[in-house]
Amino acid sequence: MSSVPPGPSVPKLELLPAVDVRDGQAVRLVHGESGTETSYGSPLEAALAWQRSGAEWLHLVDLDAAFGTGDNRALIAEVTDAMDIKVELSGGIRDDASLAAALATGCTRVNLGTAALESPEWVAKIIAEHGDRIAVGLDVRGTTLRGRGWTRDGGDLYETLARLDSEGCARYVVTDIAKDGTLQGPNLELLKNVCAVTDKPVVASGGVSSLDDLRAIATLVPEGVEGAIVGKALYAKAFTLEEALAAVSG
Ligand SMILES: O=C(O)c1ccccc1NCC(=O)[C@H](O)[C@H](O)COP(=O)(O)O
């Protein structure tokens, strides 16, 4: 009787299936641009489906809050409450009120973007207060950070990273906007470059299109990549979440 040899093993990579919410619907954008939405129905149904498939994390984004076109706060709280898994919340968390609402959902951590660029003193304060519950999203075009729903330039990636590191930021979520929602593969070079200048864990985001992309990201675990967010590829059924989890289970 023949047996199938195991494939090449890669280090375990955390996977964070994404639910991005716009106007009450689960959507995916291209390059994070407002107006490029493809709708995938109920955010709660999408999140429950990822949980049923074995996800340990959910990456949940309030796009309206990120763009400043309103918010989906009640729905985000409902989805988070329905999860038995860890939840990372992103989108429009920029002041005490939005932070308090996000943390009150019981999410595991929040992901700050614009605030890290525009309100450095406040961000230093909340990093000191909340430690590991605060991650910072470093969303870049080239090496220029983008804030306000990725619509405005917000400074240099490496200068900002050095500042946040010195303030004790626990984790970074790194997105190459040019890749986001495009199924063109992750920017591995960017991930390596960020890992080279920080000892803090990095979560990769944007562009994952295949199981091989996930395996390629997993090869960067020894350099500091901890996880990968997967959005469009799951909605487009490029692979199943079960397959993805098996591919990078270590
Ligand atoms: O996270 C944000 O705050 C945000 C703001 C504005 C536009 C997009 C934003 N997030 C997008 C995501 O986090 C995606 O879910 C993630 O990058 C997945 O990308 P992909 O796998 O390429 O669909």
The ligand as an ORCA input file, in Angstrom:
! r2SCAN-3c Opt
* xyz 0 1
  O      -8.176     48.067      7.609
  C      -8.547     49.219      7.331
  O      -8.669     50.092      8.215
  C      -8.870     49.603      5.915
  C      -9.124     50.927      5.609
  C      -9.430     51.287      4.303
  C      -9.476     50.349      3.284
  C      -9.215     49.010      3.585
  C      -8.918     48.638      4.888
  N      -8.655     47.322      5.208
  C      -8.657     46.271      4.259
  C      -8.265     45.005      4.883
  O      -7.871     44.894      6.020
  C      -8.417     43.775      4.013
  O      -9.402     42.970      4.599
  C      -7.169     42.971      3.948
  O      -6.090     43.778      3.569
  C      -7.337     41.755      2.998
  O      -6.843     41.993      1.696
  P      -7.042     40.937      0.498
  O      -6.640     39.588      1.021
  O      -6.133     41.427     -0.594
  O      -8.486     40.972      0.106
*
